Amino acid sequence: MQDRTPLLELNGITKSFGSFVANDHIDLKVYPGEVHAILGENGAGKSTLMNIIYGMYKPDSGTISINGRKVRIKSPKHALKHKIGMVHQHFMLVDVLSAIDNISLLEDDALFAPRDRSKVIRRVEELKARYHIDVDIESPVEQLGIGMQQKVEILKLLYTGADLLIFDEPTAVLPPQECDSLFEIIDNLTAEGKGVIFISHKLDEVLQISDRITVLAHGRVVNELAAKDADREGLVRMMVGEDLDMSVSSHKDTKPGPVVISARGLCARDKRKIQTLNAVDIEIHAGEIVGIAGVDGNGQTELAETLAGVRHSHGGKVYIDGTEVSTYSPRTFVRNRVQYVPADRNHIGTVPDFPLYENWLLRNYDPPRKGAFIDYRKVKEEAAGAIRSYDVRTRGVDERTAQLSGGNLQKFIMARSLREAPKLLICEYPTRGLDIRAAMFIREKIVEAKKNGCGVLLLSGDFDELFSLSDRLIVMYKGRIVGEKKPEETTVREIGMLMMGGAADGNAD
């Protein structure tokens, strides 16, 4: 491999933001026909480096070579011209257009110029057959599942002639069967000489699919090695600089108490006013963790938000401690010590432009007061104490939450949610996008809350997380509960089948 010309070669790439050095003299080579994984904690410099390769940022120094020729990549469009494409974690698709129309948007024709749609279709069908990508290209994107939308993104890049594809956390929202399908596509891409950069926090996936691995820490390359020579523990040690015990489990050593919250026939609508939660019955006991598994868009978010009091129901009833409550009264849920850790930590969990001490007041109807006024001195003391206790890396309580990394922001939200021993904690994808150390910290706090008698509703796309933390697993499909299992009595494959609408024995409904 070393005798071949790399598809992509980076030499001495350096990028700073003020006094912060995000990338510090990084060297990297990606060869034709290989999967090169990039690992590192949040803040290690992965995103900055990918943004430089894809033309979002310009390096302060260093060179980029494509097929042995030095180039300057000035924009994502320029990157595409150099045959570099990126499959983002959040897909860049127009929902109301068909897959084929989304692909045709990348044509180089002038705006509003007539397009030969049949020519685009023929080319895309050739790509589908060549790389074994099965997707209905005439269907509107909004009607396609997450896995199919990802395939459309891949076809878009292949249509432009991309030889190097960057996958950013590509399995974060996929069930196991869809992950297998993605890996088969990647195998087909590399078999045809394409190069792949694979970014993931899931080390088992990295070891399964990659040929070489580069580990970043503090903006520098700390190691590059063949995947066959790597193991999970060694990779963690390279990323965090120490050995970590990665086994976080609820241990199943507590007996559930009384029912904290329950719902009967619960229905709710999404932001489009479409009913996505359909007559759900559920109950959560004190001292248990109930895991919710399901492909994004199958009603999990609506369930979490309704039980947290932040979304109105459109049918059914909710009971807290056996007493019916109105979902039109968020105050009732907060006063009953129901806390919520939303999936969107940046815009729902916090107000980005507010300082940390003001964000500390969210979902708190009884803040410290001096007479009729909020006692901000006391608020700042409380927030500062939580920041120290939860090891939130920040310059102080006056810092805006927009300045915090994802892991530090999530730790702050968790500290706020657990400040008064909640009766129910609803966690929606609490470790998504977090590095190993931060994810472990959040899981430990969830288990600690359970052991203190808190009922927990856990939504997650991480099967290791669901299986290790949950006392019960509930699977949702098309807004309904289609299965309930104990983790020790089922498998990831079985849960994945239920998530996709199949029966537990693998037969379609």
Buried (B, 14 or more C-beta within 10 A) or exposed (E): EEEEEBBBBBBEBBBBEEEEBBBBBBEBBBBBBBBBBBBBBBBBBBBBBBBBBBBBBEBBEBEBBBBEEEBEBEEBEBBBBBBBBBBBBEBEBEEEBBBBBBBBEBBEEEEEEEEEEEEBBEBBEEBBEEBEBEBBBEBBBBEBBBBBBBBBBBBBBBBBEBBBBBBBBBBBBBBBBBBEBBBEBBBBBBEEEBBBBBBBBBBEBBBEBBBBBBBBBBBBBBBEBEBEEBEEEBBBBBBBEEEBEBEBEBEEEBEBEEBBBBBBEBBBBBEEEEBBBBBBEBEBBBBBBBBBBBBBBBBBBBBBBBBBBBBBBBEBBBBBEEEEBEBEEBEBBBBBBBBBBBBEBBEBBBBEEBBBBBBBBBBBEEEBEEEEEEBBEEBBBBBBEBBEEBEBEBEEBEBBBEEBBBBBBBBBBBBBBBBEEBBBBBBBBBBBBBBBBBBBBBBEBBBEBBEEBBBBBBBBBBBBBBBBBBBBBBBBBBBBBBBEBEBEEBBBBBBBBBBBBBEBEEEEE
